[in-house]
């Protein structure tokens, strides 16, 4: 009986050790995966930052070129528009928000316009309209026009697609209000399936 009890004790002890090691390994694996996904997310964010900077640099270079060489801005924008791809449009706004060339947009719709009239290149998103990049065109020390480049909503996913884990992972870009700017296929269904507690934890980690 004593030997039997010892064997039972050893078996129970080994089972307990096995369960503990399994739980510990599972916890370590989850933490490892969280770190890897977070690192991947940071890299994707850097890619988005770089893409935005390139778009803003293009507009800043164009506005500087127009101002320095006193080029007719209408002809310049027309040439840019003729070379643009589908879903991309260029334009110029005056200080009253009227369209000198292209389509007119309000500062309420795109706050980046107001910021560019203050002398800064900027970008903002309007749901249902698209992503607008803006840059000031100076006349001396004063901002005379705002030059813009707009990507329609229909082409954002294609132009700014984010690929992770060799296409096995999905990524999207949204603003601080949760408005999705650059989606992936099926993102609405995916987010709908996330439990509330997990979504809360995701927001905490993102913040």
C-alpha positions as CSV (number, residue, x, y, z in Angstrom):
1,X,0.0,0.0,0.0
2,X,2.9,2.3,0.8
3,X,4.5,1.7,-2.6
4,X,1.1,2.3,-4.3
5,X,0.6,5.6,-2.5
6,X,4.1,6.7,-3.4
7,X,3.5,5.8,-7.1
8,X,0.1,7.6,-7.0
9,X,1.8,10.6,-5.4
10,X,4.5,10.7,-8.1
11,X,2.0,10.3,-10.9
12,X,-0.1,13.2,-9.5
13,X,3.0,15.3,-9.0
14,X,4.2,14.6,-12.6
15,X,0.7,15.4,-13.9
16,X,0.7,18.7,-11.9
17,X,4.1,19.6,-13.2
18,X,2.9,18.8,-16.8
19,X,-0.2,21.0,-16.4
20,X,1.9,23.8,-15.0
21,X,4.5,23.6,-17.7
22,X,1.7,23.5,-20.4
23,X,0.0,26.6,-19.0
24,X,3.4,28.4,-18.6
25,X,4.3,27.5,-22.2
26,X,0.9,28.7,-23.4
27,X,1.3,32.0,-21.6
28,X,4.9,32.5,-22.9
29,X,3.7,31.7,-26.5
30,X,0.8,34.2,-26.2
31,X,3.2,36.9,-25.0
32,X,5.7,36.1,-27.7
33,X,2.9,36.3,-30.4
34,X,1.7,39.6,-28.9
35,X,5.2,41.1,-29.1
36,X,5.6,39.9,-32.7
37,X,2.3,41.3,-33.8
38,X,3.0,44.6,-32.0
39,X,6.4,44.8,-33.7
40,X,4.8,44.0,-37.1
41,X,2.2,46.7,-36.4
42,X,4.9,49.3,-35.6
43,X,6.7,48.5,-38.9
44,X,3.5,48.9,-40.8
45,X,2.9,52.2,-39.1
46,X,6.3,53.3,-40.2
47,X,5.5,52.4,-43.7
48,X,2.3,54.4,-43.6
49,X,4.2,57.4,-42.2
50,X,6.8,57.1,-45.0
51,X,4.1,57.0,-47.6
52,X,2.4,60.0,-46.2
53,X,5.7,61.9,-46.0
54,X,6.4,61.1,-49.7
55,X,3.0,62.4,-50.7
56,X,3.5,65.6,-48.7
57,X,7.0,66.1,-50.1
58,X,5.7,65.8,-53.6
59,X,3.2,68.6,-53.0
60,X,5.7,70.8,-51.2
61,X,8.2,70.4,-54.0
62,X,5.5,71.2,-56.5
63,X,4.3,74.3,-54.6
64,X,7.9,75.6,-54.3
65,X,8.5,75.0,-58.0
66,X,5.4,77.0,-58.9
67,X,6.3,79.9,-56.5
68,X,9.9,80.2,-57.5
69,X,9.4,80.0,-61.2
70,X,6.2,82.1,-61.4
71,X,4.5,79.3,-63.4
72,X,0.8,79.6,-64.2
73,X,-0.6,77.3,-61.6
74,X,-3.6,76.4,-63.7
75,X,-1.4,75.0,-66.5
76,X,0.7,73.2,-63.9
77,X,-2.2,71.5,-62.3
78,X,-3.6,70.5,-65.6
79,X,-0.4,68.8,-66.5
80,X,-0.3,67.0,-63.2
81,X,-3.9,65.9,-63.6
82,X,-3.3,64.5,-67.1
83,X,-0.5,62.4,-65.7
84,X,-2.5,61.2,-62.6
85,X,-3.9,57.7,-62.3
86,X,-7.6,56.9,-61.9
87,X,-9.1,58.0,-58.6
88,X,-6.4,60.7,-58.0
89,X,-7.1,64.4,-58.6
90,X,-5.2,67.7,-58.1
91,X,-6.5,71.1,-57.5
92,X,-5.8,74.6,-56.1
93,X,-7.9,76.6,-53.5
94,X,-7.7,80.3,-52.8
95,X,-7.8,81.9,-49.3
96,X,-11.6,82.0,-49.4
97,X,-11.8,78.2,-50.1
98,X,-12.8,78.7,-53.7
99,X,-11.5,76.3,-56.3
100,X,-9.0,78.1,-58.6
101,X,-8.4,74.7,-60.4
102,X,-10.3,71.5,-59.7
103,X,-12.9,70.7,-57.1
104,X,-13.7,72.9,-54.0
105,X,-13.6,71.5,-50.5
106,X,-14.5,73.1,-47.2
107,X,-12.2,73.4,-44.2
108,X,-14.8,71.7,-42.1
109,X,-14.7,68.7,-44.4
110,X,-10.9,68.7,-44.6
111,X,-9.2,70.5,-41.6
112,X,-5.8,70.1,-43.4
113,X,-6.8,72.9,-45.7
114,X,-7.0,75.4,-42.8
115,X,-3.6,74.2,-41.5
116,X,-2.0,74.6,-45.0
117,X,-3.3,78.2,-45.2
118,X,-1.3,78.6,-42.0
119,X,1.8,77.5,-43.8
120,X,2.0,73.8,-43.1
121,X,1.7,70.7,-45.3
122,X,-1.0,68.3,-43.9
123,X,-3.4,65.5,-44.6
124,X,-6.9,64.6,-43.5
125,X,-9.7,62.2,-44.3
126,X,-13.3,62.7,-45.0
127,X,-15.6,59.6,-44.9
128,X,-17.2,59.0,-48.3
129,X,-14.9,61.5,-50.1
130,X,-11.3,60.4,-49.6
131,X,-7.9,61.3,-48.4
132,X,-6.7,64.8,-49.0
133,X,-3.0,66.0,-49.0
134,X,-2.4,69.7,-48.9
135,X,0.5,72.1,-49.1
136,X,0.8,75.9,-49.1
137,X,1.8,77.9,-52.2
138,X,3.7,81.0,-50.9
139,X,3.8,84.5,-52.4
140,X,6.7,86.0,-50.5
141,X,5.9,85.3,-46.8
142,X,2.2,85.0,-47.4
143,X,0.2,81.9,-48.4
144,X,-1.5,82.6,-51.7
145,X,-3.0,79.2,-52.5
146,X,-3.3,75.7,-51.2
147,X,-2.3,72.9,-53.6
148,X,-4.0,69.6,-53.0
149,X,-3.9,66.0,-54.1
150,X,-7.0,63.8,-53.4
151,X,-7.3,60.0,-53.3
152,X,-10.9,58.8,-53.8
153,X,-12.2,56.3,-51.2
154,X,-12.5,53.7,-53.9
155,X,-8.8,53.6,-54.6
156,X,-7.4,53.9,-51.0
157,X,-7.2,50.2,-50.4
158,X,-5.3,49.6,-53.6
159,X,-3.0,52.6,-53.3
160,X,-2.1,52.2,-49.6
161,X,-2.5,48.5,-49.2
162,X,-0.8,47.0,-46.1
163,X,0.6,43.5,-46.5
164,X,1.8,41.5,-43.4
165,X,2.9,38.0,-42.8
166,X,3.2,37.3,-46.5
167,X,-0.5,38.1,-47.0
168,X,-1.7,35.8,-44.2
169,X,-2.3,38.8,-41.9
170,X,-4.6,41.8,-42.4
171,X,-4.0,45.4,-41.3
172,X,-6.1,48.6,-41.5
173,X,-5.6,52.3,-40.8
174,X,-8.1,54.3,-38.8
175,X,-8.2,57.6,-37.1
176,X,-8.6,58.3,-33.4
177,X,-12.4,58.2,-33.7
178,X,-12.3,54.7,-35.1
179,X,-13.1,55.7,-38.7
180,X,-11.5,53.3,-41.0
181,X,-9.4,55.0,-43.7
182,X,-7.5,52.1,-45.3
183,X,-9.5,48.9,-44.9
184,X,-9.0,45.2,-45.8
185,X,-11.5,42.8,-47.3
186,X,-14.0,41.7,-44.8
187,X,-12.9,44.1,-42.0
188,X,-16.4,44.9,-40.9
189,X,-17.3,41.3,-40.3
190,X,-13.9,40.7,-38.6
191,X,-14.3,43.6,-36.1
192,X,-17.9,42.6,-35.4
193,X,-16.7,39.2,-34.2
194,X,-14.2,40.6,-31.7
195,X,-15.6,40.2,-28.1
196,X,-16.0,43.5,-26.2
197,X,-13.4,42.7,-23.6
198,X,-10.8,41.9,-26.3
199,X,-11.7,45.1,-28.2
200,X,-11.2,47.1,-25.0
201,X,-7.8,45.6,-24.4
202,X,-6.8,46.3,-28.0
203,X,-7.7,50.0,-27.7
204,X,-5.7,50.2,-24.4
205,X,-2.7,48.6,-26.1
206,X,-3.0,50.9,-29.1
207,X,-3.2,54.0,-26.9
